[in-house]
Amino acid sequence: MESCGRSSLSVIASRTFRLPSSGRLFPSLSLTHLKRKLSLSITSFSSKIHSPLCESHKGNPLPRGAGEGVKEDARSKLLQVVLVSPQIPGNTGCIARTCAASAVGLHLVGPLGFQVDDARVKRAGLDYWPFVVVRAHSSWAEFQEYFRQQEGEKRMIAFTKRGTRIHSDFSYRPGDYLLFGSETSGLPPEALSDCKHEPYGGGTLRIPMVETYVRCLNLSVSVGIALYEASRQLNYEQIECAPEGCVNGEEPLLTEDIFA
């Protein structure tokens, strides 16, 4: 019996497993097509040219190729997401992906709990970094200075468990910056103060939840909830105006619903 078992294993090990001859991975997406497309995206990360849309400051390098697939225009400034001292690279990568999908700008305010070019950040953002308009600021003071220099109407809106209004009861408008704090400590006092007071404070908001046994929502989930409520109120204007996503002018990377 033992000899027979070894013989069976040998037969199995010697067999070559092959994909169907058509090489189809999904109904309209072949394996070779996927590899070619992914190769283009990986090449964009490896490029040594930093996009002017992706400014990094003191000690906060951004993933190579970030922002190279989009143009900064009015639509990317209708709404903007600001992460203040995020600590978990996977969350930041997921949020970058959400910003790419919703055509909004992303700001990373230090000190960060990781390097922005960390492999985990890239992995969570998949191949969407080229389609994110992102800037890194080394401190809250640096972001404040940047914010003051921006033209047009603008507000800072803080999302916190102690917010005075529910996020869906608030009236959003173009030029709003949606602020989210660290996963471990929330927004710093100076950021909360700026959101509460003139000239740029728009208030503090909270996302309702059962707090009996859940301390807080995941940061990337919170950003998604808030961002899409704001987008809904603005009739998804920034999304409707966005061009079809493509890599190097070619057709979209994926043509199927793939949730990863």
Disulfide bonds with the S-S distance in Angstrom:
none
